[in-house]
Amino acid sequence: MRTPVQLAGGFACIPKLLSPTFAILVTVIKKAIIFHGTDGRPDVCWYPWLQRQLEARGIPTEVPYYPDINKTPITDFLPRVLANHQFDDQTVLIGHSGGAALLLSILEHIEATVPQTILVAGYMTQPNHEAEPVLQDSYDWAKIRKHASDIYFINSINDPYGCNDRQGRAMFDKLGGTLIIKDEGHFGSADQDYSSFPLLERLII
């Protein structure tokens, strides 16, 4: 038997409990934000596909355009990002490559605890010989853990930019969560067509 529970914006059905001493926590997702990677745009890779999939599920999805991501130092770039978006306990965060690295700084500096964060081809240290202005010199991992209720890392063993399984494991060791290792390159780049991402869509609560 299912009992309707009133939520903001509608109703959800959850299983009725046998005992009144228990409670069920229902996560209400009001929006998602997808942060593209270095030299990326909202209309490339799997970003528009995932936006359509989530909005079909009733989740408004922002895919902001930040042409200077990983070009402007994070100390100057992050305040603008924090001012441009609302981060709360009903927001799912998704980041790809440089956008995933950005999520580490966002999580450290927000006040809310977001219900889910997914870092695709993310990294916490310089992955190759290129400069990485999106990275902080150090991170407060305890604060990041506090603000990330459920966190996933998706990395490849054959990422051509070095955002590989070792980077995923390093973040997992710091933050826990779930580490998914694939052999699918960078999950989209100028040299890799990756127009859909069913695994990622299935992970989103």
N, C-alpha and C positions, 0 to 999 in steps of 0.2 A: 504494500500500500504506500502511496506517496502523498505527502502533505504539502500544499502550496505555501511558500514562504514569500512574503512581500519584500521586494528589493527596490532600490532606486531605479525607476524606469520600467518596472514590470514585475513579473512573478517568475519564480523558478520552482521546480518540483524536486524535492529531495526525499529519500526513503524515510518513512516514519520510524522512529526509534521505539524499541520495546520498553525502555525505561525512561522516565522523565528526568533522571539524574544526569543524563548525558546531553551533550549539545553538539551540533554540527556547525562547523565554520564554513560558510559559503564565500568563496572569493568572487567578487564582482569586478570584472575588467571593463573599464570605461574607455580606455584608449591604449594604443600602442604607438611607440616612436621607433622608427628605423633610422639609424645613423649610417650613412654610406662611408666608404673608405677613401683613402687618399686618391685625389684626381677623379673621384667618382661623381655621379649625378643621380638624382632620384629616378631617372628613367632608364637606368641600365641594370644589368645583372638580374637578380630575382626580386629586386625591390618593388617594382610595380606589380609583379605577379603576387607577391605576398600581401601587398596592400589590398589588392582586389579580393584575395581569399579571406583576409581578416574582416574587411568591411562587409563581405557577404555573410559573415557570422555575426554581424552587428557590432563590430569593434572598430570605431573610427581610428584611422591610422595616419599618423603624420610621417612624412618622409622629407625632412627639411634639406635644403641645399646649402652646404657650407664649402664653397670652393677653396677656402684657405685652411681646411682641416689638415693637420699635420704639416702645415707650412708656417702658420703663426704659432709662436711659443704657447704652450698650454697655459701659462700664467696669464697671458693676455686673451687667449681664446676661450677658456672655460667660463669666465664671468658672463660673456655674451650668450653662451649656450644656456647657462642657468637662468638668465633673465628672459630668454625667448620661449621657455617651455615650463609647464607645470609638472613637477614630479611628485606623485603621491602614491598612496597605497592601493590605487586602482589603475596603475600604469605599468604596462609591460615594456621593457627596453630591449631592443635588438640592435647589435652593432656588428659591422663587417670590417675586418682589417683595422685600419686606422680608427674607424668608428667604434670598433670593439675596444681598442686601447683607450679611447675617450671615455667609454663607460666606466672604467676603473676610477677616473677622476671624478666623474659625475657622482658615482656612488659614495665616494669619500666625502663629498662636499654638500650633499643634500641633507635634509632633516628627516624626510620620510623613509619608510621601509617599503620598497617596491616589491610586489608579489613575485615577479619573475624577471630575470635578466638572462639574455642569451648572447654569448660572444662567439662570433663566427670568424675563424682565422685570426683570433685575437693574440695579443702578446703583451708582456710586461717589461721586457728589456729589448734593447736594440736587436732586431732579428737579422740584420744584414749590414752592409757597409754604408747604407744611406743614413742620413740624419733623420731623427724621429722627434720633431718638436712636440708631438702629441703626448710624449711620455713625460711623466714627472721624474725628478731625480730619485724620489723615494715615495712610498705609499704607507698610509696608516691602514694596514690590513684589517685591524679590529673594527674600524669604522666602516670599511667596505662590507665586511661580513654582517655588521649590524643593519646595514641598509639594503641588503640583498637577501630576501627571504628564500628564494629558489633560484639557483644559478647554474647555467649550463655552459660548457666550453665545447665547441666543435672545431677540431683541428685535423689537418691531414699530415700523413707521414711524408708526402711528396709536395709540400707547399713550396713553390719556386722562390718565394720571397723570404723564407725562413720563419714564417708564422706557423710553425709546425707542431707536431705532437709534443715536442719537448717544451715548447712555450705553453701549450695547454696543460701539461703536467705540472709545470712550475706554478701556474695560477691555481690549479686544483689543489696543490699542496698548501698553498697559502689560504685558500678560501673554502675548500670543500666543494660540495655541490655534485655535479655530474659531468664527467669528461667523456666525450664521444670522439673516437679517433677513426678517421676515414682515409681513403687514398684517392681523394678527388681534388687535388691541387689546391688552389686558392678559393674555391667555391665561387669563381667568377672574377674575370679581369679583362683587360683589353685583349689578351691572348687566349682567353678561355670563355667560351659562351656558356652561361649558366642561367638560363632564363626562368627556371622554376626550381623550387626547393621543397618538395613534399615533406621530407623529414623535419625540416624546421617548422613548417606549418603544423605538423602533428604534435610537436612539443609544446606549442603555445596553449596555455590553459584556457 
